Amino acid sequence: MRRRRPIPPSPLPQRDGVDPVRVRLPAGDQWATVREHLAQRLSTAGPGVVDGMFAAGLIVGADGRSVPADTPYAPGMFVWFHRELPAEVPVPFPLRIVHRDEHVVVVDKPHFLATTPRGSHVAQTALARLRRELGVPELGAAHRLDRLTAGLVLFTVRPEERGAYQTLFRDRLVHKEYEAVAPYDPALGLPRTVRSRIVKERGVLTAEEVEGEPNAVTRVELAAHRADGLGRYRLVPGTGQTHQLRVHMSALGVPILGDPLYPEVAAPVPAGDFRRPLQLLARKLEFTDPVTGVEHRFTSGRTLAAWSSYEDWAAGQ
């Protein structure tokens, strides 16, 4: 079996805490030049964009030199370039450092801030912001938290150790607890463990429960409830399917306050509208450090606004 060529280091530096795009040319003979492949691959960028990048010398090879547009196509070749960063409204909430050592950084992420660059959220992400603020360009995410969810996120300092921490999450060796505010239903028997099969298709906003073997497990407990009809819930996921907690709470008939997708998709809000955040918080993170052996237990210091002051949250204050 032929061994896959190792990935060479990037010849381009980060820009605003964002890595350059790396493209490995796939096998095939349908492209005569590198330009033909990139023009097809990046067709959504708009007419003339790829040609303009070649003309400006912005697409480079492993040696850091500009790749001419007429370079013959070579499967397995790597090229790099910086994407044109989208216009982003700054997320006006701080990232709180909960813990930092030579191996990991744990932060208390605010609502509305994506964990890693994706789609229209690139420079305004926790990863890019931390790289800039801490001056640690090699910082990487060990896992992700939804953009609309606040709470604890683990980042790794050394690239060679990232896999060890990612494996903890993959093998479910991290204990996570979430807190949510949702309607209180006295007829809903809690605590209970919810099991279902959740499917999230690429390009579709929402995930859905379907028939089949369960792949999503959540322990749901009622921590407190009030006379105004609100409940505060403790959620312990046993798995990590996309939107799992939001789907399960909605299926129980108590959708999380501020959820724009469940039970129904709401109209998009304008960029920069940071009112009425989703009332979901990654409250606790516990694990044994795979590098040092230290037992880590972290707790978010954030509070959910709808529980502390529902009137202010509902008014978007």
N, C-alpha and C positions, 0 to 999 in steps of 0.2 A: 504494500500500500504506500502510495506516495505521501510524504509528509507535507502538511500545509506550510507554506512559507511563513516564518514569523513576521509579526507586524513591526515595521521599523518605527522608531520614535518620530514624533511629529516635528517637521522642520519649521513649523510656524508657532509663534507664542500664542498664549491666550489673549483674548481681547475682551475687556470689561468682565473678566472672570469666566468667559465662555470659550470652550475649546473650539479649534477649527474643525470643520467637517472633514472626515476622512472617507474616501471612496476607494474600495478595492474593485477593480474591473473584473466582472464575472466572466466565466467561460462562455465562448460563443464566437462565431465568425460573421455575425450580421452587421458589425460595425467596422468600417475601414479605418477610422481615426478615433482618438480619444474624444475629440470634439463631438463627433456623431453620437457617441454613447451618452455623454453628459447632456447634450441638447435634448435627447429623448428622456433621460432620467430626470432632468430638472425642468421639464416642459411647463410645469405649473408656475415657474418663476416669471414667465412672461417672455414675449418675443424679444430677441436681441440681448437678453441678460447674459447668457452663457458666452456669446460671441464677445460681448463687452468685457467680460472677465478675462477671457483669453487675450484680448487686445491690450488690456491693462497689466498683463503679467501676474494676475492674482491667483492662478491655478499653478501649483508647484508640485514637483516630484519629491522623492525621498531625500534628494541632495539639496533641496531648498531652491533649486533653480526653476524658473518659469517653464511650463510645459507648452510648447507651440501647439496651435490648434490643429496642425496637420500631422502631429505625432502619430505614427502607426499604432493601431490598437493592439494591446498586448495583455491577454488575460492574466490576472494576478497582480498587475501593476497597481501601485497605490498613488493617489493624488490627494492633495489637501487644498482647502480654500476656506476663507471666512465667509459665512453667510451674511447677507445684508440684514442687520438686526431690525426687527419691526419696531414701530413706534409704540412704546409701552408707557402706561400711566404708572408712576411710582406707587408702590404699596406703602402707605404712610404709617406703618407699624413696625416697631423694632423686633429684631431677632434677639432673644435672650439666651445667653450662654449659660447652660446649667452645669456643664462639666467639660473640662479640657485637659488632656494630657498628651503625651507624645504619640499616642496611638489613635485616640478617638476625640471627637468633639460632639457633645450632645446639646442640642438647642431646643428651645421652647418656641416653636413656629407660630406666627400669628395666622389668623384666618386670611384668605385671599392670596396668600403667597405660595406659588408652586414650589415643590421641593427641588426639581431639576428642570433644565431647559426642555421645553416641549411645546410644539405648536407656536402660538403667538406669545407665549411666556418664555423669554430667553434670559435677558439680563436681569429682569425682575423675578428672580427665583432665589430660594434660600441658598442653593449651592453657589451660584455666581456671586451673590452678595457676600457670603462668608469668605470666599476666595479673595475678594477685594478687601474686605474689612480686616481679615486676619493675616493677609499676606501669605496665604498657603495655597499656591496654585495647584498642588497635587491633591487637594482635598476631594474626596469622592463620597457619594451617598451609599450607605449600606442597605437602605430600603427607601420607600417613598410613602409619603402621606398625601392624601388628596389635597388639592389647592384650597378647597373650601373648609377643610378640617384643620383645626389648630392643635398644637401639642408637641410632644416629644419626637424628635427625629435624630437618628444616629448617623454621623459622618465619620469617615476614616481618614487618617492623616497620611498614611503610607500606602501607595498603590499595591505594593507586594503583599500587604496584609488585608486588603479589601475583601478578597475571596473568603477569608476565614470568618469575617463578620457577616458577610452575605449568606454564608452557609448556615449560620445560626437561625436566620429568618426562614431560609428555605426548609430547614429541618425542624422548624417550630420549637426551637430551643429558647426562644425569647418569650417571656410572659408579658403580655400587653393588656392593659385595661383602659377602657374608654368611658367617658361620661357624656350623657346626652340629656337634653331637655325636650320633652314631647308631651302630648296630652296624656292625662291620667284617665285610665279606664278601670273602674273598680271591678268590672266583670272579667278582666283579663287576669288569668291565673299566673302569678309569678312567685318565685323564680321558675324559669323553664329554659331548656336547651332547644334552640331552633336548628333544625337540620333541613337543608334543601339543596337542590341543584341550581346553581346560578350560572348563566351564560351571558357574556358581554361580547358582542360582535364589534369588530373594528369599524369605525365610522358611525356607529350608533351611539347616541348620547346615553341611553339607559341600559342597565343590565336587567335581566328578567329571570324569574324562576321557571324552570321547565321540569317535565317529568324525567325521572332517571335517578341513578345513584347519587346520593348527596355528596357534594363537594364543598359545601359551606356549612360551618357549625358556629353558632354564637350562643353563649350563655347570657341570658337577659335577666336582670334583677332590678327591682324597684328599690331605690335608695331612700326616697322621700316623696311625699306628695303634698299639695296645698289645696286650700279651699277654692282657689281660683281656677282649678281644673288642670293644673300643670303637674307633671311628674318629673323627677330626676332619676335617671336610670344608670345603672352600672352595666357595661357591656364588655364581655370577655370573649374575644374571637378565638376559636380553635383552628381556624383556617384564615387565608388571606385573599379571598376573591374580591375583585373590583366592586366597590360600592356595597360590600356585603352587609355591613351594619345598617346602612340606609335602607337597603332592600328588605332586610329582615324586620326592621322596625315598622316599615310601611305595611308589610304583609300582616303584621300583628294588629294593624288598625291604629297604630300610634306613631305616625310619621314624625321624624325629627323636625323641630321648628326651623324654619328658614331653608328647608330643602327645596331647591328649584327643579328637581327632577322627579321626586317621589312624593306622593303617588302619581302626580301629573307633572308634565314638563311645563314650566312657566315661561313666559315671554322673556327673551334675553334682556338683561339690564345694561344700561350704558357703561362703557369703560369708565372706571373711576368711581362707580357707585359701590361704596363699601358699607352700606347700611344693612341691617338685619342679617348678620352672618349666620351661617349654618351652626346650629347649637350642638356641635359634636366636638369633643376634645379628647385627644390621646393623653390620658391622665398619668399612666404609670408605664414604666419600661424597666424590666428586670432580666438580667442574664449573667452568665459566667463568662468573663472575658476570655476568648479563646487564645489570646496571646500572653496575657499576664496571669490568668487564673483568678483574678479579683472578682468578687461577687458585686455586681453593680445593681443599685436600686435607685431609680430616678423618679421624681414626681413633678408634674407641671405645676407652676405657680399661678396659672391663669384661672379665671372664673368664667362661667357662661353667663352672658349678659341677661338672657331671658329669665334666668333663675334669680339673679341678684336684683334685677329691676326690669320686670317685663314691660312696663309702660315705656321706659326709655328705649328698650330694644325695639319694640313695635313701632315707635315713632322714628326710629333710625337715628337716635342720638348717640 
